Amino acid sequence: MSILSLFYRWAINEGYATAEPFTYRSARALFAGTDREVKVNLAVRRTPKPHVTIKYLEPDFTELFRKGLRGLAPDGSQDTGFHGRR
């Protein structure tokens, strides 16, 4: 998110964009005994919803997926509907 945020700031400064698609709040940052006010990107701080977290494929589905990428049917024979990966 921080890289994308920096990109949007650059695009705004160069006149390619009119606004950032992020919301911010103010916070105090303390470092080496000095503090300063900073903007905090709320997109970075939010906790993802359960449906968007990374999940691993079940072993049986993983094998089916790998066969499909190779152009094979679920039983391992050639898939007649496969026309290449590109």
N, C-alpha and C positions, 0 to 999 in steps of 0.2 A: 504494500500500500504506500509506503513512504516513497518509493521510486516513482510510482504513478502520480503521487501528489507533487513531487518535484517536477515531473514532466509537465503537469498542468500549470504550475507556476511559471515555468519557462514559456509555455505556449501563451499564457496571458500577457506576460511581459513583451513577447514578440508580436502580439496582436493576432495570433491564430485562434485564440479562444477568448470567451468573454467571462467565464466563471469556472470554478472548480466544482466537480460533482460530489464534494465531500462536505461534511459539517464539522465544525471545530468548536472547542471550548477552551477557555483560558485556564492555565494552571501555573503553579510556581515550581520552578526547577531549582534544586539546591545542589551545588557542586563546589567542593573545596571551600566550604564556608561562605560562599556567595550565592545569592539567589536572584533569579530573574523571572520575568513573566514569559511564558511560552504558549504557543497554540498546540493543542492536542487534537489529532485527527481521530474522530470518534469511530471511523471505520476500522482502525487498528485496535481499538480498545474493546469493541463488541465481541461477545462470545458467540461463536457460530451456532446456529440452530441444529438440532440433532440430525435433520435430514441432509445437511450439507457437509457433515464431517466425513473424513475418509473412512471407508469401510473396505475390508479385504474380501475378495471373491471366495466363495466356498470352493473347496477342491474340485467337486464334480463340475461346477460351472466353469472353473478355470480351464479344465481339460476341454470342455465343449468350446470355449472361446478360442483356445489355441488351435483346435481342429478347424474351426471356421476361418481363422486367419490363413491356414494352409490350404483352404479350398476343399476341406473334407466334410463329409456328412457326419452326423453324430455317431454313426456306427463305424466310422473310419474309412469308408469308401469314398471315391471321388464324388464331389457334389456337382451334379450336372448344371445347376443354376449359377455356379461360381464363374465370374468373368474377370478375375484378377483383382488385386488390391488397389489398382490405380484406376 
